[in-house]
Each structure stands twice: as C-alpha cells, then as structure tokens.
C-alpha cells in the first residue's frame, strides 16, 4: 500500500522552529521528486519547497533562508526544517511525492504559529 505519513506539526511560538517528517511506505522514495505544500484556512494551497532525485532544491520566496528540505532515501523519509516561523504560516502541511504523472499525498500535519 502506497502511503505518505507526515508528523512533527504542533503549536509553536512566533520565531520558533519545527521539524516536519514525511515517512513513505509502499514505494521507493529515491525515484521520486518530493515536495512540501501547505494550506492555510481559507486560502489556496501553496508550494513550500521541493527536492529532486539529485537533491537539488527549490523554495518559495517566502521561506528562503528559513526552511530547509532534505531527504534520506535509505530511510524513505523527507524532512522540512522550519525556523523563524511566522503566524501567517499557520497551515496544514502536506508531503507530496511525484514521478511523471504519478502523485502521492499524505494526510497532512497541522502547524500552528501563535503566542
């Protein structure tokens, strides 16, 4: 069964940090490009960061210098280190794995940035 499971979300104060995890099962992660997306209440989903098979990365302008995406293919895991979090980054964060026309999504993990 193909599955992505996100974890690591929670409540954090503005300026704080969180590390999100996306654990993949049922397929070999190393063939896939992986990305993190988020959807805030009442807003459209937006891409946050993505990492290719060659480990090249792309970030949304809003998170550059604060977020880091990485992958460990041996552990079938993708990470998103988030620093200096802002209240407007409160959202459900989703992990996505893509290969050509094949897309897998996780169920998401809630991040709340609030004092």
C-alpha positions as CSV (number, residue, x, y, z in Angstrom):
1,X,0.0,0.0,0.0
2,X,1.4,3.4,-1.1
3,X,1.4,5.7,1.8
4,X,2.9,9.0,3.0
5,X,2.6,9.9,6.6
6,X,3.5,13.4,7.9
7,X,4.4,14.2,11.5
8,X,6.1,16.8,13.6
9,X,3.5,19.5,13.5
10,X,2.2,21.3,16.5
11,X,2.0,24.6,18.3
12,X,5.0,26.9,18.2
13,X,5.5,30.5,19.2
14,X,6.4,33.1,16.5
15,X,10.1,32.9,15.8
16,X,10.2,29.2,16.9
17,X,11.2,26.1,14.9
18,X,9.6,22.8,13.9
19,X,10.9,19.8,12.0
20,X,8.4,18.0,9.9
21,X,8.8,14.4,8.8
22,X,7.3,12.6,5.9
23,X,7.7,8.8,6.0
24,X,7.0,6.9,2.8
25,X,5.9,3.3,2.5
26,X,4.9,1.0,-0.3
27,X,7.3,2.5,-2.9
28,X,10.9,3.5,-3.2
29,X,11.3,7.2,-2.5
30,X,14.6,7.5,-4.4
31,X,12.8,7.6,-7.8
32,X,10.5,10.5,-6.8
33,X,10.7,14.2,-6.6
34,X,9.3,15.2,-3.2
35,X,7.7,18.5,-2.0
36,X,6.1,20.1,0.9
37,X,2.9,22.1,0.4
38,X,0.7,24.0,2.9
39,X,-2.8,25.2,3.0
40,X,-3.9,27.9,5.4
41,X,-7.6,28.3,6.4
42,X,-9.5,30.0,3.6
43,X,-6.5,30.1,1.3
44,X,-5.3,28.2,-1.8
45,X,-2.6,25.5,-1.3
46,X,0.9,26.7,-2.0
47,X,4.2,25.0,-2.6
48,X,6.7,25.5,0.1
49,X,9.8,23.5,-1.0
50,X,10.7,20.6,-3.2
51,X,13.7,18.3,-3.6
52,X,14.6,16.4,-6.7
53,X,16.2,13.0,-7.1
54,X,19.6,14.7,-7.5
55,X,18.8,16.6,-4.2
56,X,18.6,19.9,-5.9
57,X,16.1,22.1,-4.1
58,X,13.6,24.9,-4.8
59,X,11.9,27.1,-2.2
60,X,9.1,29.5,-2.2
61,X,10.4,33.1,-1.9
62,X,8.6,33.5,1.4
63,X,10.6,30.7,3.1
64,X,14.0,31.0,1.6
65,X,16.7,31.2,4.2
66,X,14.4,29.9,6.9
67,X,13.2,26.5,5.7
68,X,15.3,23.5,4.6
69,X,14.1,20.4,2.8
70,X,16.1,17.2,2.8
71,X,15.7,13.6,2.1
72,X,17.1,10.3,3.3
73,X,16.2,7.7,0.7
74,X,17.6,4.8,2.8
75,X,15.0,5.7,5.4
76,X,12.3,6.6,2.9
77,X,11.9,9.9,4.7
78,X,11.7,13.5,3.8
79,X,12.2,16.4,6.2
80,X,11.3,20.0,6.4
81,X,13.2,22.1,9.0
82,X,11.3,25.3,9.6
83,X,12.9,28.2,11.5
84,X,11.8,31.7,12.4
85,X,8.2,30.7,12.0
86,X,5.5,33.4,11.5
87,X,1.9,33.4,12.5
88,X,0.8,33.6,8.8
89,X,2.5,30.2,8.3
90,X,-0.2,28.5,10.3
91,X,-1.5,25.8,8.0
92,X,-1.8,22.2,7.3
93,X,1.5,21.0,5.8
94,X,1.4,18.2,3.2
95,X,4.0,16.0,1.7
96,X,3.9,15.0,-2.0
97,X,5.9,12.5,-4.0
98,X,5.8,12.8,-7.7
99,X,7.1,10.7,-10.6
100,X,5.8,11.7,-14.1
101,X,2.0,11.5,-13.8
102,X,2.0,9.6,-10.5
103,X,1.3,11.7,-7.4
104,X,1.1,10.5,-3.8
105,X,-0.1,12.8,-1.0
106,X,-0.1,12.5,2.7
107,X,-2.9,13.4,5.1
108,X,-1.1,16.5,6.4
109,X,0.2,17.7,9.7
110,X,-1.1,20.8,11.4
111,X,1.3,23.7,12.2
112,X,0.0,26.5,14.4
113,X,2.2,29.5,15.0
114,X,0.8,31.5,17.8
115,X,1.8,33.2,21.1
